[in-house]
Amino acid sequence: MFSAAARRTSALPRTIITHNHHHPQHAFSTRSIPIRPRPVTPLFRPTALQTRHLSLGQKMKRGFQEASKGIWRKNPILLPLALVSVATASGIFAYIAYVEATQVAPQYSKFPLPVAERLRTAVYYTDVDLNPHKAITAYKEAFMLGRELGMHPWSDEMMGIRLQIASVLEKAGLVPAAIQLLEKIRADSCGWVELSVKHKILQVAENSEEANKKGEEAADPLGADPVVLDAYDKIKEMEAFEAQQRDKVKAKIVGISMKLAELYRSDYIQNDAKAEEALGFAVDYSLREMQRRSDAGLPVGGGHWMSLSEIASALTDLGTFYFEKDQDNYALPLFLRALDLVYADEGKNPSCKQVTLLCNISSTIGNAAMQGRPLADPGVTREEAIETSRKWAQEALTKCDGIADDQDPECEIGCATARLLLGELAAFQNKRKEAIKYLTESRDAFKQIKEDDLSEIAAEALEEVKSRK
């Protein structure tokens, strides 16, 4: 083993002896200085930390994140209810905005803004919170503003305001006041139509030469004065507008007369004489206008004037009035004329109106024959009248099969009524089996469409037939 001195000696660091043969005079120490690594200077020195300012949105986001921690755990019931409430409120507001944009706003788009504002108030006190006084006041203010702003006094908008006042009076139970207003509107409308026609005829007679001259100038664009052309176009537009408004007002006159008849027959008035007068006026006015248009070479129905089916409705109402009064001689011609107009209007596409009219004709002829009243045609026997009534009722059933939309309530009632008529006619002729068949079908059909009163009538007739031996 090594001695302690030897171990200490071996533990000392080695000396590095450099032999330099060229320079022996330099002396070297027997111990070398250990080489230490030099510190490396980094290329990029770390800079001092900077404070970063958060934006408002980031602050709100961070606050929301902190606030939302555990919100579901802390509010397991209130939070879902709050979310549902917000979603429901948003849906309601969206629906209100949709209705306002698609249904409410278009109704007022043709009115100036001041008139539209008063109309909104009037409609609120008519449909939402019924207050006749405030509603009528608002309608009158809207009408006066419309006249001040230059709206045509007989335009659809201005006529609509006046008619709406009558509707408010009726809704409030003030039927006599509504009738008085409608009578005045009808009289004023008839007066304006007559005055407008006379003015047109007089204007054409006085200015025929000047109009022809302007027409010739307008037909030659190269030699026409632009001022003359513009004035001529405006005159033509005004004449077309006036003619259009006359047709519309004439149609409204017929409609007002039919409404007056309804009010006169209501429980408030019960004046059948006035109702007959109003319906007669509507029918007479319609037929005279049809004849005038036919003589002038204009379409007798359609356009801005009434369609043939609308004219038929006026005839049907008057015919129904006479039928309820057992005046079959007056009712039957009106029903037949109405059916002709509906046939001409609908062509190969029959509607439920035809079914109703066919039933009315069958009922008019059959009831007169079965009850012993004088027939419309004195040369026809009662047996022949009953057979004719049967044919009309059978034609109504055939029409029901040919109508595409047989789910229309009017069609369903018409078909059930036709079966009821056929059953009653068979019972009158002592055809018990046939009568039971049709009356049973009629009763079941009325039950299906929930016409309880008519179903009871059919059931009573059926029981009576079954009780016979």
C-alpha positions as CSV (number, residue, x, y, z in Angstrom):
1,M,0.0,0.0,0.0
2,F,1.0,3.5,-0.7
3,S,2.1,5.7,2.1
4,A,0.2,8.8,3.0
5,A,2.7,11.1,1.4
6,A,2.5,9.1,-1.8
7,R,-1.3,9.4,-1.8
8,R,-1.1,13.1,-1.3
9,T,1.4,13.4,-4.1
10,S,-0.7,11.5,-6.5
11,A,-3.7,13.6,-5.7
12,L,-2.1,16.8,-6.8
13,P,-2.9,17.9,-10.3
14,R,-0.7,17.0,-13.1
15,T,1.7,19.6,-14.3
16,I,1.9,20.4,-18.0
17,I,5.5,20.7,-19.0
18,T,6.1,22.3,-22.3
19,H,9.5,21.5,-23.8
20,N,10.7,24.3,-25.9
21,H,13.9,23.4,-27.6
22,H,14.3,26.8,-29.2
23,H,14.0,28.8,-26.1
24,P,15.7,26.9,-23.3
25,Q,16.3,30.0,-21.3
26,H,12.7,30.3,-20.2
27,A,11.9,28.5,-17.0
28,F,8.6,27.0,-16.4
29,S,6.8,26.3,-13.2
30,T,6.2,22.8,-12.2
31,R,2.4,23.5,-11.6
32,S,-0.1,24.8,-14.1
33,I,-3.1,27.0,-13.5
34,P,-6.3,25.1,-14.2
35,I,-8.2,26.3,-17.2
36,R,-11.7,27.6,-16.3
37,P,-14.5,28.0,-18.9
38,R,-15.2,31.6,-19.9
39,P,-18.7,32.7,-19.4
40,V,-20.7,32.9,-22.6
41,T,-22.6,36.1,-23.2
42,P,-26.2,35.3,-24.5
43,L,-27.2,36.7,-27.8
44,F,-30.6,38.0,-26.5
45,R,-30.9,39.4,-23.1
46,P,-34.2,39.1,-21.3
47,T,-36.0,42.4,-21.1
48,A,-38.0,43.5,-18.1
49,L,-41.7,42.3,-18.0
50,Q,-44.3,44.7,-19.4
51,T,-47.9,45.2,-18.2
52,R,-50.5,44.4,-20.9
53,H,-53.8,46.4,-20.8
54,L,-57.0,44.4,-21.6
55,S,-59.7,45.7,-23.9
56,L,-63.2,46.2,-22.7
57,G,-64.4,43.1,-24.6
58,Q,-61.7,41.0,-23.0
59,K,-62.5,42.3,-19.6
60,M,-66.2,41.5,-20.1
61,K,-65.3,38.0,-21.4
62,R,-63.0,37.4,-18.4
63,G,-65.7,38.6,-16.0
64,F,-68.2,36.4,-17.6
65,Q,-66.0,33.4,-17.4
66,E,-65.4,34.1,-13.7
67,A,-69.1,34.6,-13.1
68,S,-70.1,31.6,-15.0
69,K,-68.0,29.2,-12.9
70,G,-70.4,27.0,-11.0
71,I,-73.5,28.8,-12.2
72,W,-75.2,25.6,-13.2
73,R,-74.3,24.0,-9.9
74,K,-75.5,27.0,-7.9
75,N,-78.8,27.6,-9.8
76,P,-79.9,24.3,-11.3
77,I,-83.6,25.4,-11.6
78,L,-83.6,29.2,-12.0
79,L,-81.0,29.3,-14.8
80,P,-83.0,27.0,-17.1
81,L,-86.1,29.0,-16.4
82,A,-84.3,32.2,-17.2
83,L,-83.0,30.8,-20.5
84,V,-86.5,29.6,-21.4
85,S,-88.0,33.0,-20.6
86,V,-85.4,34.8,-22.7
87,A,-86.0,32.5,-25.6
88,T,-89.8,32.8,-25.3
89,A,-89.6,36.6,-25.1
90,S,-87.3,36.7,-28.2
91,G,-89.7,34.5,-30.1
92,I,-92.7,36.7,-29.2
93,F,-90.9,39.8,-30.2
94,A,-89.8,38.2,-33.5
95,Y,-93.3,37.1,-34.2
96,I,-94.7,40.6,-33.5
97,A,-92.1,42.1,-35.8
98,Y,-93.0,39.6,-38.5
99,V,-96.7,40.3,-38.2
100,E,-96.0,44.1,-38.2
101,A,-93.9,43.8,-41.4
102,T,-96.1,41.4,-43.3
103,Q,-99.6,42.0,-42.2
104,V,-100.1,45.3,-40.3
105,A,-97.8,47.6,-42.2
106,P,-99.1,46.8,-45.7
107,Q,-102.6,47.8,-44.6
108,Y,-101.4,51.3,-44.0
109,S,-98.8,51.6,-46.8
110,K,-101.3,53.4,-49.1
111,F,-102.1,56.1,-46.5
112,P,-100.0,59.1,-45.7
113,L,-98.2,58.9,-42.4
114,P,-100.5,61.2,-40.4
115,V,-103.5,59.3,-41.7
116,A,-101.9,55.9,-40.9
117,E,-101.2,57.0,-37.3
118,R,-104.8,57.9,-36.7
119,L,-106.0,54.7,-38.3
120,R,-103.7,52.7,-36.0
121,T,-105.4,54.4,-33.0
122,A,-108.8,53.7,-34.5
123,V,-108.1,50.0,-35.1
124,Y,-106.8,49.7,-31.5
125,Y,-110.1,51.0,-30.1
126,T,-112.0,48.8,-32.5
127,D,-110.4,45.4,-32.3
128,V,-108.3,45.5,-29.1
129,D,-110.0,47.7,-26.6
130,L,-113.5,48.5,-27.9
131,N,-114.3,52.1,-27.4
132,P,-116.7,53.4,-30.0
133,H,-116.4,57.0,-29.2
134,K,-112.6,57.1,-29.4
135,A,-112.6,54.8,-32.5
136,I,-115.1,56.9,-34.4
137,T,-113.2,60.1,-33.5
138,A,-110.0,58.7,-34.8
139,Y,-111.6,57.5,-38.0
140,K,-113.1,60.9,-38.6
141,E,-109.8,62.6,-38.0
142,A,-108.1,60.2,-40.4
143,F,-110.8,61.0,-43.0
144,M,-110.4,64.7,-42.6
145,L,-106.6,64.4,-42.8
146,G,-106.9,62.4,-46.0
147,R,-109.0,65.0,-47.7
148,E,-106.6,67.8,-46.6
149,L,-103.6,65.8,-48.0
150,G,-105.3,65.4,-51.4
151,M,-106.6,61.8,-51.2
152,H,-109.4,61.0,-53.6
153,P,-112.7,61.2,-51.6
154,W,-114.1,58.1,-53.4
155,S,-110.9,56.0,-53.4
156,D,-110.8,52.6,-51.8
157,E,-109.0,54.0,-48.8
158,M,-111.3,56.8,-48.1
159,M,-114.4,54.7,-48.7
160,G,-113.0,52.1,-46.4
161,I,-112.6,54.6,-43.6
162,R,-116.3,55.6,-43.9
163,L,-117.5,52.0,-44.0
164,Q,-115.3,51.1,-41.1
165,I,-117.1,53.8,-39.0
166,A,-120.4,52.0,-39.8
167,S,-118.9,48.7,-38.7
168,V,-117.8,50.2,-35.4
169,L,-121.4,51.4,-34.8
170,E,-122.8,48.0,-35.6
171,K,-120.3,46.3,-33.3
172,A,-121.2,48.7,-30.5
173,G,-124.9,47.8,-30.9
174,L,-125.8,51.2,-32.5
175,V,-127.5,49.6,-35.5
176,P,-129.9,52.5,-36.3
177,A,-126.9,54.8,-36.4
178,A,-125.0,52.4,-38.6
179,I,-128.0,52.1,-41.0
180,Q,-128.3,55.9,-41.2
181,L,-124.6,56.2,-42.0
182,L,-124.8,53.5,-44.7
183,E,-127.8,55.1,-46.3
184,K,-125.9,58.3,-46.5
185,I,-122.8,56.7,-48.0
186,R,-124.9,54.9,-50.6
187,A,-126.8,58.1,-51.5
188,D,-123.5,60.1,-51.8
189,S,-122.0,57.3,-53.9
190,C,-124.9,57.2,-56.3
191,G,-124.8,61.0,-56.6
192,W,-121.0,61.0,-57.3
193,V,-121.3,58.3,-60.0
194,E,-124.1,60.1,-61.8
195,L,-122.2,63.5,-61.6
196,S,-119.0,61.9,-62.8
197,V,-120.7,60.3,-65.8
198,K,-122.4,63.6,-66.7
199,H,-119.2,65.5,-66.3
200,K,-117.3,63.0,-68.5
201,I,-120.0,63.3,-71.3
202,L,-120.0,67.1,-71.1
203,Q,-116.2,67.3,-71.2
204,V,-115.9,65.0,-74.2
205,A,-118.6,67.0,-76.1
206,E,-116.9,70.4,-75.3
207,N,-113.3,69.4,-75.8
208,S,-113.6,66.9,-78.6
209,E,-111.6,69.0,-81.1
210,E,-108.9,69.9,-78.7
211,A,-108.6,66.4,-77.5
212,N,-108.3,65.1,-81.1
213,K,-105.6,67.7,-81.7
214,K,-103.7,66.7,-78.6
215,G,-104.2,63.1,-79.6
216,E,-102.7,63.8,-83.1
217,E,-99.8,65.6,-81.6
218,A,-99.2,62.9,-79.1
219,A,-99.3,60.3,-81.9
220,D,-96.4,62.2,-83.6
221,P,-93.6,62.2,-81.1
222,L,-91.2,64.0,-83.3
223,G,-93.5,67.1,-83.8
224,A,-95.2,67.1,-80.4
225,D,-94.5,69.6,-77.7
226,P,-93.2,67.7,-74.5
227,V,-95.5,69.9,-72.4
228,V,-98.5,68.8,-74.5
229,L,-97.5,65.2,-74.4
230,D,-97.2,65.3,-70.6
231,A,-100.5,67.1,-70.2
232,Y,-102.2,64.6,-72.5
233,D,-100.8,61.6,-70.6
234,K,-102.0,63.0,-67.3
235,I,-105.5,63.6,-68.7
236,K,-105.6,60.0,-69.9
237,E,-104.4,58.7,-66.6
238,M,-106.9,60.7,-64.7
239,E,-109.8,59.6,-67.0
240,A,-108.7,55.9,-66.5
241,F,-108.5,56.4,-62.8
242,E,-111.9,58.0,-62.6
243,A,-113.5,55.2,-64.7
244,Q,-111.8,52.6,-62.5
245,Q,-113.1,54.3,-59.3
246,R,-116.7,54.5,-60.8
247,D,-116.7,50.8,-61.3
248,K,-115.4,50.2,-57.8
249,V,-118.0,52.6,-56.2
250,K,-120.8,50.9,-58.2
251,A,-119.8,47.5,-56.7
252,K,-119.7,49.1,-53.3
253,I,-123.2,50.5,-53.8
254,V,-124.5,46.9,-54.3
255,G,-122.6,45.6,-51.3
256,I,-123.9,48.4,-49.1
257,S,-127.4,47.7,-50.1
258,M,-127.0,44.0,-49.2
259,K,-125.5,45.0,-45.9
260,L,-128.5,47.3,-45.3
261,A,-130.9,44.5,-45.9
262,E,-129.0,42.4,-43.4
263,L,-129.2,45.1,-40.7
264,Y,-132.9,45.8,-41.4
265,R,-133.7,42.1,-40.9
266,S,-131.6,41.9,-37.7
267,D,-133.1,41.5,-34.3
268,Y,-132.5,45.2,-33.6
269,I,-134.7,46.4,-36.4
270,Q,-136.9,43.6,-37.8
271,N,-138.1,45.7,-40.8
272,D,-138.7,43.2,-43.7
273,A,-140.1,45.9,-45.9
274,K,-136.9,48.0,-45.7
275,A,-134.9,44.8,-46.2
276,E,-136.8,43.9,-49.3
277,E,-136.3,47.4,-50.6
278,A,-132.6,47.3,-50.1
279,L,-132.2,43.9,-51.7
280,G,-134.4,45.0,-54.6
281,F,-132.2,48.0,-55.1
282,A,-129.1,45.9,-55.1
283,V,-130.5,43.5,-57.7
284,D,-131.9,46.2,-59.9
285,Y,-128.7,48.2,-59.8
286,S,-126.6,45.2,-60.7
287,L,-128.8,44.2,-63.7
288,R,-129.0,47.7,-65.0
289,E,-125.2,48.0,-64.9
290,M,-124.8,44.6,-66.6
291,Q,-127.1,45.8,-69.4
292,R,-125.2,49.1,-69.7
293,R,-121.9,47.4,-70.0
294,S,-123.2,44.9,-72.5
295,D,-124.5,47.8,-74.7
296,A,-121.2,49.5,-74.4
297,G,-119.3,46.4,-75.4
298,L,-117.6,46.1,-72.0
299,P,-117.3,42.8,-70.0
300,V,-120.5,42.4,-68.1
301,G,-118.6,40.9,-65.1
302,G,-115.1,41.1,-63.7
303,G,-112.5,43.7,-63.6
304,H,-113.1,46.5,-61.1
305,W,-116.8,45.8,-61.4
306,M,-118.5,42.9,-59.8
307,S,-118.0,39.4,-61.0
308,L,-120.9,37.3,-62.3
309,S,-120.8,35.2,-59.1
310,E,-121.0,38.3,-57.0
311,I,-124.0,39.5,-58.9
312,A,-125.5,36.0,-58.5
313,S,-125.1,36.4,-54.7
314,A,-127.3,39.5,-54.8
315,L,-130.0,37.6,-56.7
316,T,-129.7,34.7,-54.4
317,D,-130.2,36.8,-51.3
318,L,-133.4,38.4,-52.7
319,G,-134.6,34.9,-53.8
320,T,-134.0,33.5,-50.3
321,F,-135.9,36.4,-48.9
322,Y,-138.9,35.6,-51.1
323,F,-138.6,31.9,-50.4
324,E,-138.8,32.4,-46.7
325,K,-141.9,34.5,-47.3
326,D,-143.4,31.6,-49.3
327,Q,-143.4,33.8,-52.4
328,D,-142.2,31.0,-54.8
329,N,-143.2,32.9,-57.9
330,Y,-140.6,35.6,-57.1
331,A,-138.0,33.3,-55.7
332,L,-137.7,30.8,-58.5
333,P,-136.8,33.2,-61.3
334,L,-134.1,34.8,-59.2
335,F,-132.6,31.4,-58.4
336,L,-132.6,30.4,-62.0
337,R,-131.0,33.7,-63.1
338,A,-128.4,33.4,-60.4
339,L,-127.6,29.8,-61.5
340,D,-127.1,31.0,-65.1
341,L,-124.6,33.6,-64.0
342,V,-122.7,31.1,-61.9
343,Y,-122.5,28.7,-64.8
344,A,-121.2,31.4,-67.1
345,D,-118.6,32.5,-64.5
346,E,-117.3,29.2,-63.5
347,G,-117.5,27.3,-66.7
348,K,-116.1,23.8,-66.4
349,N,-114.9,24.3,-62.9
350,P,-118.0,24.0,-60.8
351,S,-118.0,25.2,-57.2
352,C,-120.3,24.7,-54.2
353,K,-122.3,27.7,-55.2
354,Q,-123.9,25.6,-57.9
355,V,-124.8,22.9,-55.4
356,T,-126.5,25.5,-53.2
357,L,-128.5,27.1,-56.0
358,L,-129.6,23.7,-57.3
359,C,-130.9,22.8,-53.8
360,N,-132.7,26.2,-53.6
361,I,-134.4,25.6,-57.0
362,S,-135.4,22.0,-56.0
363,S,-136.7,23.2,-52.6
364,T,-138.7,26.1,-54.1
365,I,-140.4,23.9,-56.6
366,G,-140.9,20.9,-54.3
367,N,-142.2,22.9,-51.3
368,A,-144.8,24.7,-53.4
369,A,-146.0,21.4,-54.8
370,M,-146.1,19.5,-51.5
371,Q,-147.8,22.3,-49.6
372,G,-150.4,23.0,-52.2
373,R,-149.3,26.5,-53.0
374,P,-149.7,28.0,-56.5
375,L,-146.9,26.8,-58.8
376,A,-144.7,29.2,-60.7
377,D,-145.8,27.6,-63.9
378,P,-149.6,27.2,-63.9
379,G,-149.5,24.7,-66.8
380,V,-147.5,22.1,-64.7
381,T,-149.3,19.5,-62.5
382,R,-148.1,18.8,-59.0
383,E,-146.8,15.4,-59.9
384,E,-144.7,17.0,-62.7
385,A,-143.5,19.7,-60.3
386,I,-142.4,17.0,-57.7
387,E,-140.6,15.1,-60.4
388,T,-138.9,18.3,-61.6
389,S,-137.9,19.0,-58.0
390,R,-136.4,15.5,-57.8
391,K,-134.3,16.1,-60.9
392,W,-132.9,19.4,-59.5
393,A,-132.0,17.7,-56.2
394,Q,-130.4,14.7,-58.1
395,E,-128.4,17.2,-60.2
396,A,-127.1,18.7,-57.0
397,L,-125.8,15.3,-55.9
398,T,-124.2,14.8,-59.2
399,K,-122.4,18.2,-58.9
400,C,-121.1,17.2,-55.5
401,D,-119.4,14.2,-57.1
402,G,-117.8,16.4,-59.7
403,I,-116.4,19.1,-57.4
404,A,-112.7,18.6,-56.5
405,D,-112.9,20.3,-53.1
406,D,-115.8,18.3,-51.6
407,Q,-114.6,19.1,-48.1
408,D,-116.0,22.6,-48.3
409,P,-118.6,23.1,-45.6
410,E,-121.0,24.7,-48.2
411,C,-120.7,21.6,-50.4
412,E,-121.2,19.2,-47.4
413,I,-124.3,21.1,-46.4
414,G,-125.6,21.3,-50.0
415,C,-125.1,17.5,-50.5
416,A,-126.9,16.7,-47.2
417,T,-129.7,19.1,-48.0
418,A,-130.1,17.5,-51.5
419,R,-130.5,14.1,-49.8
420,L,-133.0,15.6,-47.3
421,L,-135.1,16.9,-50.2
422,L,-135.0,13.6,-52.0
423,G,-136.1,11.9,-48.9
424,E,-139.0,14.3,-48.3
425,L,-140.1,14.0,-51.9
426,A,-140.0,10.2,-51.7
427,A,-142.0,10.2,-48.5
428,F,-144.6,12.5,-50.1
429,Q,-145.0,9.9,-52.9
430,N,-145.2,7.1,-50.3
431,K,-141.9,5.6,-51.4
432,R,-141.0,4.4,-47.9
433,K,-137.8,2.5,-48.7
434,E,-136.3,5.2,-50.8
435,A,-137.3,7.9,-48.2
436,I,-135.7,6.0,-45.4
437,K,-132.5,5.6,-47.4
438,Y,-132.1,9.3,-48.2
439,L,-133.3,10.6,-44.8
440,T,-130.8,8.3,-43.0
441,E,-127.9,9.5,-45.2
442,S,-129.0,13.1,-44.7
443,R,-129.2,12.7,-40.9
444,D,-125.8,11.1,-40.7
445,A,-124.2,13.7,-43.0
446,F,-125.6,16.6,-40.9
447,K,-124.3,14.9,-37.7
448,Q,-120.8,14.6,-39.2
449,I,-120.6,18.3,-40.1
450,K,-122.1,19.1,-36.7
451,E,-125.3,20.8,-38.0
452,D,-127.5,19.8,-35.1
453,D,-130.6,21.7,-36.1
454,L,-130.7,20.2,-39.6
455,S,-129.8,16.8,-38.2
456,E,-132.9,17.0,-36.0
457,I,-135.1,17.9,-38.9
458,A,-133.9,14.9,-40.9
459,A,-134.2,12.7,-37.8
460,E,-137.8,13.8,-37.2
461,A,-138.7,13.2,-40.9
462,L,-137.1,9.8,-40.7
463,E,-139.1,8.8,-37.6
464,E,-142.3,10.0,-39.2
465,V,-141.6,7.8,-42.3
466,K,-140.8,4.8,-40.1
467,S,-143.9,5.2,-38.1
468,R,-146.0,4.8,-41.1
469,K,-147.4,1.3,-41.9
